[in-house]
């Protein structure tokens, strides 16, 4: 379900992914999720779990708080 929070976090995931020079496919492989799942996170269609968000922050080498 799309909410303001999921949309905001998703936009930040996309922003930092693009800054890192990774495609959705590349990041989804590193996070171990389907590319469509990552796309749903980025558009805010699905709210990313804290476990996945921590993993994404580790991969992108950014502090977790930057998503919030």
MOPAC internal coordinates of N, CA, C and O (Angstrom, degrees):
PM7 1SCF
backbone

  N    0.0000 0     0.00 0     0.00 0    0    0    0
  C    1.4391 1     0.00 0     0.00 0    1    0    0
  C    1.5359 1   108.64 1     0.00 0    2    1    0
  O    1.2310 1   120.88 1   -49.88 1    3    2    1
  N    1.2848 1   115.91 1   130.12 1    3    2    1
  C    1.4556 1   122.21 1  -177.51 1    5    3    2
  C    1.5267 1   110.70 1   -78.96 1    6    5    3
  O    1.2310 1   121.38 1   -55.41 1    7    6    5
  N    1.3456 1   114.96 1   124.59 1    7    6    5
  C    1.4634 1   121.05 1   177.68 1    9    7    6
  C    1.5214 1   108.30 1  -130.44 1   10    9    7
  O    1.2310 1   120.73 1   -10.42 1   11   10    9
  N    1.3289 1   116.22 1   169.58 1   11   10    9
  C    1.4661 1   119.90 1   176.84 1   13   11   10
  C    1.5237 1   111.13 1   -60.20 1   14   13   11
  O    1.2310 1   120.57 1   140.79 1   15   14   13
  N    1.3212 1   116.51 1   -39.21 1   15   14   13
  C    1.4627 1   121.04 1  -178.99 1   17   15   14
  C    1.5216 1   110.43 1   -66.99 1   18   17   15
  O    1.2310 1   119.98 1   131.83 1   19   18   17
  N    1.3198 1   117.65 1   -48.17 1   19   18   17
  C    1.4669 1   119.96 1  -178.84 1   21   19   18
  C    1.5270 1   110.78 1   -64.31 1   22   21   19
  O    1.2310 1   119.93 1   143.28 1   23   22   21
  N    1.3195 1   117.74 1   -36.72 1   23   22   21
  C    1.4571 1   121.74 1   178.35 1   25   23   22
  C    1.5275 1   110.74 1   -66.52 1   26   25   23
  O    1.2310 1   120.37 1   137.16 1   27   26   25
  N    1.3212 1   116.89 1   -42.84 1   27   26   25
  C    1.4586 1   121.90 1  -179.81 1   29   27   26
  C    1.5273 1   111.70 1   -65.69 1   30   29   27
  O    1.2310 1   120.33 1   132.17 1   31   30   29
  N    1.3210 1   116.97 1   -47.83 1   31   30   29
  C    1.4668 1   120.67 1   178.73 1   33   31   30
  C    1.5237 1   110.04 1   -63.87 1   34   33   31
  O    1.2310 1   120.35 1   137.69 1   35   34   33
  N    1.3159 1   116.93 1   -42.31 1   35   34   33
  C    1.4632 1   121.11 1   179.13 1   37   35   34
  C    1.5154 1   112.73 1   -59.91 1   38   37   35
  O    1.2310 1   120.70 1   138.09 1   39   38   37
  N    1.3185 1   116.27 1   -41.91 1   39   38   37
  C    1.4704 1   120.54 1   178.93 1   41   39   38
  C    1.5213 1   110.59 1   -63.57 1   42   41   39
  O    1.2310 1   120.72 1   143.44 1   43   42   41
  N    1.3201 1   116.24 1   -36.56 1   43   42   41
  C    1.4699 1   119.51 1   178.81 1   45   43   42
  C    1.5265 1   111.30 1   -71.64 1   46   45   43
  O    1.2310 1   120.33 1   142.72 1   47   46   45
  N    1.3244 1   116.97 1   -37.28 1   47   46   45
  C    1.4715 1   119.57 1   175.76 1   49   47   46
  C    1.5187 1   109.06 1   -58.79 1   50   49   47
  O    1.2310 1   120.77 1   131.49 1   51   50   49
  N    1.3253 1   116.14 1   -48.51 1   51   50   49
  C    1.4679 1   120.40 1   179.91 1   53   51   50
  C    1.5316 1   111.41 1   -60.72 1   54   53   51
  O    1.2310 1   120.35 1   134.64 1   55   54   53
  N    1.3151 1   116.94 1   -45.36 1   55   54   53
  C    1.4571 1   122.04 1  -179.43 1   57   55   54
  C    1.5322 1   111.13 1   -57.24 1   58   57   55
  O    1.2310 1   120.59 1   128.69 1   59   58   57
  N    1.3263 1   116.48 1   -51.31 1   59   58   57
  C    1.4616 1   119.99 1  -177.56 1   61   59   58
  C    1.5251 1   111.95 1   -71.10 1   62   61   59
  O    1.2310 1   119.98 1   148.34 1   63   62   61
  N    1.3355 1   117.64 1   -31.66 1   63   62   61
  C    1.4693 1   120.69 1   175.47 1   65   63   62
  C    1.5185 1   109.79 1   -62.79 1   66   65   63
  O    1.2310 1   120.83 1   133.65 1   67   66   65
  N    1.3337 1   116.02 1   -46.35 1   67   66   65
  C    1.4626 1   120.49 1  -179.98 1   69   67   66
  C    1.5282 1   111.21 1   -65.44 1   70   69   67
  O    1.2310 1   119.88 1   141.37 1   71   70   69
  N    1.3337 1   117.84 1   -38.63 1   71   70   69
  C    1.4678 1   121.12 1   176.34 1   73   71   70
  C    1.5278 1   111.10 1   -60.87 1   74   73   71
  O    1.2310 1   120.88 1   145.60 1   75   74   73
  N    1.3291 1   115.93 1   -34.40 1   75   74   73
  C    1.4555 1   121.17 1   179.56 1   77   75   74
  C    1.5289 1   111.99 1   -78.90 1   78   77   75
  O    1.2310 1   120.21 1   171.76 1   79   78   77
  N    1.3307 1   117.20 1    -8.24 1   79   78   77
  C    1.4565 1   121.17 1   178.97 1   81   79   78
  C    1.5172 1   113.94 1    75.30 1   82   81   79
  O    1.2310 1   120.72 1  -152.60 1   83   82   81
  N    1.3334 1   116.23 1    27.40 1   83   82   81
  C    1.4644 1   120.75 1  -179.69 1   85   83   82
  C    1.5276 1   110.84 1  -105.68 1   86   85   83
  O    1.2310 1   121.08 1   -35.86 1   87   86   85
  N    1.3069 1   115.53 1   144.14 1   87   86   85
  C    1.4624 1   120.53 1   172.38 1   89   87   86
  C    1.5256 1   108.53 1   -82.67 1   90   89   87
  O    1.2310 1   120.70 1   -12.24 1   91   90   89
  N    1.3141 1   116.26 1   167.76 1   91   90   89
  C    1.4639 1   119.77 1   175.89 1   93   91   90
  C    1.5251 1   109.95 1   -60.57 1   94   93   91
  O    1.2310 1   120.33 1   140.06 1   95   94   93
  N    1.3137 1   116.97 1   -39.94 1   95   94   93
  C    1.4590 1   120.96 1   179.90 1   97   95   94
  C    1.5288 1   110.48 1   -62.22 1   98   97   95
  O    1.2310 1   119.98 1   134.26 1   99   98   97
  N    1.3156 1   117.63 1   -45.74 1   99   98   97
  C    1.4590 1   120.81 1  -179.12 1  101   99   98
  C    1.5244 1   111.58 1   -62.34 1  102  101   99
  O    1.2310 1   120.64 1   133.38 1  103  102  101
  N    1.3296 1   116.39 1   -46.62 1  103  102  101
  C    1.4657 1   119.10 1  -179.70 1  105  103  102
  C    1.5196 1   111.13 1   -67.01 1  106  105  103
  O    1.2310 1   120.00 1   139.83 1  107  106  105
  N    1.3134 1   117.61 1   -40.17 1  107  106  105
  C    1.4683 1   119.46 1  -179.33 1  109  107  106
  C    1.5261 1   110.86 1   -63.35 1  110  109  107
  O    1.2310 1   119.81 1   144.14 1  111  110  109
  N    1.3226 1   117.97 1   -35.86 1  111  110  109
  C    1.4651 1   120.61 1   177.39 1  113  111  110
  C    1.5283 1   110.57 1   -65.10 1  114  113  111
  O    1.2310 1   120.39 1   138.80 1  115  114  113
  N    1.3296 1   116.86 1   -41.20 1  115  114  113
  C    1.4574 1   121.01 1   179.98 1  117  115  114
  C    1.5322 1   111.99 1   -69.09 1  118  117  115
  O    1.2310 1   120.98 1   144.38 1  119  118  117
  N    1.3280 1   115.72 1   -35.62 1  119  118  117
  C    1.4728 1   121.21 1   179.69 1  121  119  118
  C    1.5266 1   110.95 1   -80.27 1  122  121  119
  O    1.2310 1   120.58 1   161.94 1  123  122  121
  N    1.3188 1   116.49 1   -18.06 1  123  122  121
  C    1.4640 1   124.42 1  -177.01 1  125  123  122
  C    1.5282 1   111.57 1    66.57 1  126  125  123
  O    1.2310 1   122.19 1  -126.13 1  127  126  125
  N    1.3436 1   113.41 1    53.87 1  127  126  125
  C    1.4570 1   119.95 1   173.04 1  129  127  126
  C    1.5352 1   107.39 1  -138.54 1  130  129  127
  O    1.2310 1   120.96 1   -12.11 1  131  130  129
  N    1.2909 1   115.77 1   167.89 1  131  130  129
  C    1.4601 1   120.99 1   178.25 1  133  131  130
  C    1.5257 1   109.82 1   -70.84 1  134  133  131
  O    1.2310 1   119.88 1   -35.38 1  135  134  133
  N    1.3397 1   117.84 1   144.62 1  135  134  133
  C    1.4679 1   119.75 1   176.30 1  137  135  134
  C    1.5279 1   112.41 1   -55.45 1  138  137  135
  O    1.2310 1   120.52 1   144.05 1  139  138  137
  N    1.3233 1   116.61 1   -35.95 1  139  138  137
  C    1.4729 1   119.43 1   179.38 1  141  139  138
  C    1.5265 1   111.28 1   -66.91 1  142  141  139
  O    1.2310 1   120.16 1   147.42 1  143  142  141
  N    1.3171 1   117.30 1   -32.58 1  143  142  141
  C    1.4636 1   121.13 1   176.97 1  145  143  142
  C    1.5184 1   109.85 1   -65.70 1  146  145  143
  O    1.2310 1   120.61 1   134.92 1  147  146  145
  N    1.3306 1   116.44 1   -45.08 1  147  146  145
  C    1.4627 1   120.33 1   177.79 1  149  147  146
  C    1.5270 1   110.25 1   -62.11 1  150  149  147
  O    1.2310 1   120.44 1   138.80 1  151  150  149
  N    1.3232 1   116.76 1   -41.20 1  151  150  149
  C    1.4656 1   120.46 1   177.89 1  153  151  150
  C    1.5234 1   110.44 1   -60.45 1  154  153  151
  O    1.2310 1   120.16 1   140.69 1  155  154  153
  N    1.3283 1   117.30 1   -39.31 1  155  154  153
  C    1.4666 1   121.09 1   178.29 1  157  155  154
  C    1.5230 1   111.24 1   -67.07 1  158  157  155
  O    1.2310 1   120.35 1   143.89 1  159  158  157
  N    1.3349 1   116.94 1   -36.11 1  159  158  157
  C    1.4703 1   119.72 1   175.10 1  161  159  158
  C    1.5249 1   109.42 1   -62.54 1  162  161  159
  O    1.2310 1   120.87 1   131.87 1  163  162  161
  N    1.3208 1   115.95 1   -48.13 1  163  162  161
  C    1.4697 1   120.69 1  -174.85 1  165  163  162
  C    1.5203 1   112.87 1   -65.46 1  166  165  163
  O    1.2310 1   119.67 1   148.59 1  167  166  165
  N    1.2980 1   118.23 1   -31.41 1  167  166  165
  C    1.4660 1   120.84 1   179.28 1  169  167  166
  C    1.5283 1   112.49 1   -88.73 1  170  169  167
  O    1.2310 1   120.80 1   172.30 1  171  170  169
  N    1.3352 1   116.07 1    -7.70 1  171  170  169
  C    1.4591 1   119.78 1  -179.63 1  173  171  170
  C    1.5079 1   113.73 1    84.68 1  174  173  171
  O    1.2310 1   120.32 1  -174.65 1  175  174  173
  N    1.3210 1   116.99 1     5.35 1  175  174  173
  C    1.4565 1   119.95 1   179.34 1  177  175  174
  C    1.5294 1   110.67 1   -65.45 1  178  177  175
  O    1.2310 1   120.76 1   142.72 1  179  178  177
  N    1.3369 1   116.16 1   -37.28 1  179  178  177
  C    1.4668 1   122.12 1   175.79 1  181  179  178
  C    1.5149 1   108.69 1  -123.23 1  182  181  179
  O    1.2310 1   120.55 1   -37.55 1  183  182  181
  N    1.3178 1   116.55 1   142.45 1  183  182  181
  C    1.4594 1   121.40 1   175.56 1  185  183  182
  C    1.5275 1   107.98 1   -85.72 1  186  185  183
  O    1.2310 1   120.80 1   -53.49 1  187  186  185
  N    1.3208 1   116.08 1   126.51 1  187  186  185
  C    1.4557 1   121.48 1  -178.73 1  189  187  186
  C    1.5309 1   109.60 1   -70.63 1  190  189  187
  O    1.2310 1   120.89 1   -38.81 1  191  190  189
  N    1.3251 1   115.90 1   141.19 1  191  190  189
  C    1.4686 1   119.85 1   177.71 1  193  191  190
  C    1.5226 1   109.65 1   -71.78 1  194  193  191
  O    1.2310 1   120.79 1   -20.94 1  195  194  193
  N    1.3153 1   116.09 1   159.06 1  195  194  193
  C    1.4616 1   120.40 1   178.82 1  197  195  194
  C    1.5219 1   110.50 1   -62.60 1  198  197  195
  O    1.2310 1   120.02 1   141.93 1  199  198  197
  N    1.3168 1   117.57 1   -38.07 1  199  198  197
  C    1.4646 1   121.17 1   178.82 1  201  199  198
  C    1.5248 1   110.77 1   -60.06 1  202  201  199
  O    1.2310 1   120.25 1   133.04 1  203  202  201
  N    1.3151 1   117.12 1   -46.96 1  203  202  201
  C    1.4674 1   121.06 1   179.54 1  205  203  202
  C    1.5263 1   110.73 1   -68.10 1  206  205  203
  O    1.2310 1   120.16 1   141.94 1  207  206  205
  N    1.3232 1   117.29 1   -38.06 1  207  206  205
  C    1.4585 1   120.29 1  -179.85 1  209  207  206
  C    1.5337 1   110.79 1   -64.75 1  210  209  207
  O    1.2310 1   120.53 1   140.48 1  211  210  209
  N    1.3112 1   116.60 1   -39.52 1  211  210  209
  C    1.4620 1   120.44 1   175.91 1  213  211  210
  C    1.5205 1   109.83 1   -62.96 1  214  213  211
  O    1.2310 1   120.20 1   135.66 1  215  214  213
  N    1.3083 1   117.22 1   -44.34 1  215  214  213
  C    1.4776 1   121.17 1   178.96 1  217  215  214
  C    1.5249 1   110.49 1   -61.56 1  218  217  215
  O    1.2310 1   119.95 1   135.86 1  219  218  217
  N    1.3231 1   117.70 1   -44.14 1  219  218  217
  C    1.4647 1   121.55 1   179.24 1  221  219  218
  C    1.5243 1   110.11 1   -61.72 1  222  221  219
  O    1.2310 1   120.30 1   137.81 1  223  222  221
  N    1.3209 1   117.02 1   -42.19 1  223  222  221
  C    1.4721 1   119.75 1  -179.95 1  225  223  222
  C    1.5275 1   110.69 1   -64.29 1  226  225  223
  O    1.2310 1   120.11 1   142.29 1  227  226  225
  N    1.3264 1   117.39 1   -37.71 1  227  226  225
  C    1.4670 1   120.92 1   177.39 1  229  227  226
  C    1.5223 1   111.11 1   -64.67 1  230  229  227
  O    1.2310 1   120.55 1   134.98 1  231  230  229
  N    1.3111 1   116.55 1   -45.02 1  231  230  229
  C    1.4715 1   121.50 1  -179.01 1  233  231  230
  C    1.5267 1   110.59 1   -64.35 1  234  233  231
  O    1.2310 1   120.82 1   136.86 1  235  234  233
  N    1.3340 1   116.04 1   -43.14 1  235  234  233
  C    1.4610 1   120.11 1  -177.73 1  237  235  234
  C    1.5294 1   112.61 1   -83.13 1  238  237  235
  O    1.2310 1   121.07 1   175.11 1  239  238  237
  N    1.3335 1   115.56 1    -4.89 1  239  238  237
  C    1.4724 1   121.96 1   177.94 1  241  239  238
  C    1.5290 1   112.21 1    58.08 1  242  241  239
  O    1.2310 1   122.00 1  -131.23 1  243  242  241
  N    1.3308 1   113.78 1    48.77 1  243  242  241
  C    1.4645 1   119.74 1   175.85 1  245  243  242
  C    1.5351 1   108.05 1  -130.26 1  246  245  243
  O    1.2310 1   120.88 1   -21.66 1  247  246  245
  N    1.3156 1   115.92 1   158.34 1  247  246  245
  C    1.4563 1   120.71 1   177.89 1  249  247  246
  C    1.5203 1   109.61 1   -72.86 1  250  249  247
  O    1.2310 1   121.33 1   -38.54 1  251  250  249
  N    1.3176 1   115.07 1   141.46 1  251  250  249
  C    1.4592 1   122.01 1  -177.96 1  253  251  250
  C    1.5254 1   112.39 1   -54.51 1  254  253  251
  O    1.2310 1   120.27 1   141.05 1  255  254  253
  N    1.3295 1   117.09 1   -38.95 1  255  254  253
  C    1.4740 1   120.64 1  -177.11 1  257  255  254
  C    1.5281 1   112.88 1   -60.08 1  258  257  255
  O    1.2310 1   119.96 1   158.68 1  259  258  257
  N    1.3306 1   117.67 1   -21.32 1  259  258  257
  C    1.4668 1   120.05 1  -178.73 1  261  259  258
  C    1.5287 1   112.83 1   -67.23 1  262  261  259
  O    1.2310 1   120.31 1   163.13 1  263  262  261
  N    1.3189 1   117.01 1   -16.87 1  263  262  261
  C    1.4631 1   120.11 1   175.50 1  265  263  262
  C    1.5186 1   111.78 1   -82.54 1  266  265  263
  O    1.2310 1   120.82 1   162.90 1  267  266  265
  N    1.3192 1   116.04 1   -17.10 1  267  266  265
  C    1.4488 1   120.81 1  -176.02 1  269  267  266
  C    1.5016 1   109.92 1  -102.01 1  270  269  267
  O    1.2310 1   120.10 1   180.00 1  271  270  269

